Amino acid sequence: MKPLPYREGSWFAVPLKGGGYAVGVVARMAPAGRIILAYLFGPKRDVLPALAELERLQPHQAIRRLRTGDLGLVNERWPVIGVADSWERDAWPMPSFIRRADLLKRAWRATYSDADPGKLEREESVPYDTPNLESDSLFGYGATEVLLSKLLT
């Protein structure tokens, strides 16, 4: 089996519809690959940035934190720019996510394993209007590109 072209702390670019790139970092990865937690950043960049520029980005600056498939990295559509020299895993935590049932006006906080972003560890009922949590979704690489293109254009 071919080794994965990324690891935690790998910075990568996501091509945007119409040109340019967003950037992201792999904050967590499933043990065998396939699903990653990515912190994703704007602004839209016309060219691939240098690793040194990306290493200055902080978790609170991310425009999204998503669980996404790794196929864009595996098939090299999402170029890996480099691996952070001083990756501090604890600085880039696994967030909680929210799943809402709009018709029922109910919501649940989803907590995934810190060791595997594909493994749901716990769900708990929370108020429907709970703010500041990303939607509990698993994005394919194409859906991630579409989302970032909408956010950054």
GUGURO-756882 format. One record per residue: x, y, z of N, C-alpha, C in turn; residue in one letter. Coordinates in steps of 0.05 Angstrom, whole numbers, padded with zeros to 5 digits, always signed. Atoms other than C-alpha are relative to their C-alpha. Layout:
<rs>
XYZXYZXYZA/...
</rs>
This chain:
<rs>
+00017-00024+00000+00000+00000+00000+00018+00025+00000M/-00015-00025+00002+00026+00069-00019-00004+00017+00025K/+00003-00017-00023+00040+00115+00040-00016+00025-00007P/+00016-00024+00004-00006+00175+00049+00019+00023-00005L/-00018-00023+00006+00023+00240+00021-00002+00023+00020P/+00003-00020-00021+00005+00278+00084+00001-00012+00027Y/+00002+00008-00028+00005+00275+00159-00010+00024+00016R/+00008-00023-00016-00018+00318+00217+00022+00021-00002E/-00018-00022+00003+00013+00386+00209+00007+00006-00029G/-00005-00006+00029+00014+00383+00132-00018+00023-00009S/+00014-00022+00012-00005+00448+00099-00005-00006-00029W/+00007+00006+00027-00041+00443+00033-00017+00023-00012F/+00016-00019+00015-00077+00484-00020-00025-00013-00011A/+00025+00009+00012-00149+00476-00043-00006+00018-00024V/+00006-00017+00023-00162+00499-00114-00029+00010+00001P/+00027-00012+00000-00222+00546-00120-00011+00001-00028L/+00014-00003+00026-00273+00549-00176+00006+00027-00010K/-00006-00026+00012-00252+00604-00223+00029+00008+00004G/-00028-00005-00004-00179+00601-00201+00007+00009+00028G/-00009-00007-00026-00138+00614-00140-00002-00023+00020G/-00001+00021-00021-00130+00575-00075-00008+00010+00027Y/+00002-00003-00029-00152+00570-00004+00022-00018+00011A/-00020+00017-00012-00104+00537+00045-00011-00013+00025V/+00009+00014-00024-00112+00487+00101+00023-00015+00012G/-00019+00017-00014-00076+00445+00151-00014-00025+00010V/+00011+00025-00010-00088+00373+00170+00004+00000+00030V/-00002-00001-00029-00103+00376+00245-00004-00027+00012A/+00004+00028-00009-00127+00304+00253-00004-00017-00025R/+00005+00019+00023-00129+00243+00208-00007-00027+00011M/+00007+00028-00008-00161+00175+00212+00025-00017-00002A/-00024+00017+00000-00109+00121+00226+00008-00011-00028P/-00006+00011+00026-00115+00092+00156-00006+00020-00022A/+00006-00020+00020-00131+00158+00121-00030+00001-00005G/+00027-00004+00010-00195+00175+00084-00015+00024+00012R/+00014-00022-00012-00222+00226+00134+00021+00017+00016I/-00018-00019-00015-00185+00288+00161-00017+00021+00013I/+00011-00026-00011-00202+00347+00205+00019+00021-00011L/-00016-00021+00012-00178+00408+00167-00009+00027+00011A/+00005-00028-00006-00172+00479+00191+00006+00014-00027Y/-00002-00012+00026-00184+00521+00128+00001+00031+00002L/-00006-00029-00002-00162+00593+00114-00003+00014-00027F/-00002-00019+00022-00172+00651+00067+00023+00018+00006G/+00016-00008+00023-00161+00698+00035+00007-00017-00024P/-00006+00013+00025-00162+00673-00036+00029+00008-00008K/-00028-00005+00009-00090+00666-00060+00002-00006-00030R/-00003+00005+00029-00071+00671-00134+00021-00020-00006D/-00021+00019+00003-00009+00629-00125+00004-00015+00026V/-00005+00016-00024+00013+00575-00077+00019+00016+00019L/-00017-00015-00019+00041+00608-00014+00024-00017+00009P/-00023+00014-00012+00107+00590+00019-00009-00011+00027A/+00006+00013-00026+00105+00544+00080+00004+00020+00023L/-00006-00019-00021+00135+00599+00123-00024+00019+00005A/+00023-00018-00003+00075+00644+00109-00023-00015+00014E/+00022+00015-00011+00026+00589+00128+00005-00007+00030L/-00006+00007-00027+00061+00571+00192-00006+00022+00020E/+00007-00023-00017+00044+00640+00219-00030+00000+00006R/+00029+00000-00005-00031+00625+00215-00006-00014+00026L/+00009+00010-00026-00067+00611+00280-00027-00013-00002Q/+00026+00014+00002-00126+00565+00294-00024+00018+00000P/+00023-00018-00001-00173+00623+00311-00005+00015-00026H/+00003-00014+00025-00161+00652+00242-00014-00017-00022Q/+00012+00018+00020-00192+00592+00206-00028+00010-00007A/+00027-00007+00008-00254+00608+00166-00019-00024+00003I/+00015+00024-00004-00278+00536+00173+00018-00022+00012R/-00013+00025-00010-00260+00472+00211-00019-00022-00009R/+00017+00020+00012-00286+00413+00172+00012-00028+00002L/-00007+00028+00005-00285+00338+00171-00004-00004-00030R/+00002+00003+00029-00270+00323+00099+00016-00025-00009T/-00014+00023+00012-00247+00266+00055+00028+00009-00009G/-00028-00006+00007-00173+00262+00038+00006-00005-00030D/-00006+00007+00028-00181+00243-00036+00014+00022-00015L/-00014-00023+00013-00160+00313-00058+00030+00000+00005G/-00028+00002-00007-00094+00302-00022+00012-00025-00012L/-00011+00025+00011-00085+00230-00044+00004+00001-00030V/-00003-00002+00030-00097+00245-00118+00015+00025-00009N/-00017-00023+00005-00054+00308-00112-00015+00024-00013E/+00015-00023+00009-00110+00355-00133+00004+00023+00020R/-00006-00019-00020-00097+00390-00067+00030-00002+00006W/-00029+00002-00004-00021+00403-00068+00008+00003+00030P/-00012-00002-00026+00016+00391-00003+00023+00020-00002V/-00020-00021+00002+00058+00454+00009+00023-00008+00018I/-00021+00008-00018+00097+00425+00068-00011-00007+00027G/+00008+00008-00027+00095+00401+00139+00012+00020+00020V/-00009-00020-00020+00099+00449+00197+00024-00010+00016A/-00025+00008-00015+00168+00448+00230-00006-00005+00030D/+00005+00003-00029+00139+00456+00300-00030-00004+00004S/+00029+00006-00003+00070+00424+00297-00007-00005+00029W/+00010+00003-00028+00034+00431+00364-00029-00009-00002E/+00027+00012+00003-00025+00384+00360-00020+00012+00019R/+00019-00010-00019-00057+00410+00423-00010+00028-00006D/+00008-00027+00007-00061+00480+00394-00022+00000-00021A/+00020+00004+00022-00107+00453+00338-00020-00022+00009W/+00018+00021-00012-00162+00416+00377-00021-00010-00019P/+00024+00011+00014-00217+00372+00351-00024+00014+00011M/+00023-00015-00010-00278+00416+00355-00024-00018+00003P/+00027+00013+00000-00349+00395+00372-00015+00011-00024S/+00016-00007+00023-00399+00397+00316-00030-00001+00008F/+00029+00001-00007-00475+00407+00315-00016-00012-00023I/+00019+00012+00019-00529+00367+00281-00027+00010+00008R/+00027-00011-00005-00597+00401+00275-00022-00014-00016R/+00024+00010+00013-00665+00373+00259-00019+00024-00001A/+00014-00025+00003-00699+00435+00232-00030-00003+00006D/+00029+00003-00004-00770+00408+00232-00007-00004+00029L/+00005+00006-00029-00765+00385+00304+00011+00023+00018L/-00013-00021-00015-00725+00446+00326+00016-00012+00023K/-00017+00014-00020-00677+00399+00362+00029+00000-00011R/-00028+00000+00009-00601+00396+00360+00016-00018+00019A/-00018+00017-00015-00545+00351+00383+00029+00008-00005W/-00029-00005+00003-00471+00365+00396+00013-00027-00005R/-00014+00024+00007-00428+00313+00363+00030+00003+00007A/-00028-00001-00008-00360+00297+00392+00014-00024-00013T/-00014+00021+00014-00311+00257+00350+00026-00006+00015Y/-00025+00009-00013-00250+00218+00374+00023+00019-00008S/-00024-00016+00005-00187+00260+00380+00020-00016-00017D/-00018+00017+00015-00150+00201+00349-00010-00008-00028A/+00012+00008+00025-00199+00190+00291-00024+00017-00006D/+00022-00018+00006-00242+00244+00260-00024-00014-00013P/+00022+00016+00011-00286+00189+00230-00016-00015+00021G/+00013+00016-00021-00305+00159+00297-00015+00018+00019K/+00017-00016-00018-00364+00191+00333+00001-00013+00028L/-00002+00010-00027-00353+00185+00408-00025+00005+00017E/+00023-00007-00017-00414+00220+00437-00017+00020-00015R/+00020-00020+00009-00477+00258+00419-00016+00008+00025E/+00016-00009-00022-00514+00301+00469-00019+00022-00010E/+00020-00019+00007-00577+00342+00463+00009+00028+00010S/-00006-00028-00007-00565+00418+00462-00022+00017-00010V/+00021-00018+00010-00610+00478+00451+00003+00003-00031P/+00000-00002+00029-00629+00485+00378+00016+00024-00010Y/-00014-00025+00009-00600+00556+00374+00028+00002+00011D/-00028+00000-00010-00532+00536+00402+00018+00012-00022T/-00016-00013+00020-00483+00583+00366+00029-00012-00001P/-00029+00004+00002-00411+00576+00342+00010-00028-00003N/-00009+00027+00006-00409+00503+00323-00003-00005-00030L/+00002+00008+00028-00395+00477+00253-00021-00022-00002E/+00020+00021+00006-00448+00433+00222+00014-00028+00000S/-00011+00027-00001-00437+00359+00234-00004-00013-00027D/+00000+00010+00028-00422+00340+00162+00027-00012-00006S/-00025+00010+00011-00370+00300+00126+00000+00008-00030L/-00001-00011+00027-00351+00338+00063+00018-00017-00017F/-00018+00011+00020-00323+00305+00001+00019+00022-00009G/-00019-00021+00007-00264+00340-00029-00012+00020-00020Y/+00013-00019+00019-00307+00370-00085-00019+00019+00015G/+00018-00017-00016-00358+00396-00035+00016+00021+00016A/-00018-00019-00014-00301+00428+00005+00009+00022-00019T/-00008-00020+00019-00277+00463-00058-00023+00019-00006E/+00023-00017+00005-00347+00489-00073-00005+00019+00023V/+00005-00017-00024-00357+00514-00002+00020+00023+00002L/-00021-00020-00002-00290+00550+00000-00002+00020-00023L/+00003-00018+00022-00302+00579-00069-00022+00021+00005S/+00022-00018-00007-00368+00609-00045+00009+00020+00022K/-00009-00017-00022-00336+00636+00019+00020+00021-00009L/-00023-00017+00006-00276+00668-00015-00002+00015-00027L/+00002-00015+00025-00303+00696-00080-00023+00020+00001T/
</rs>
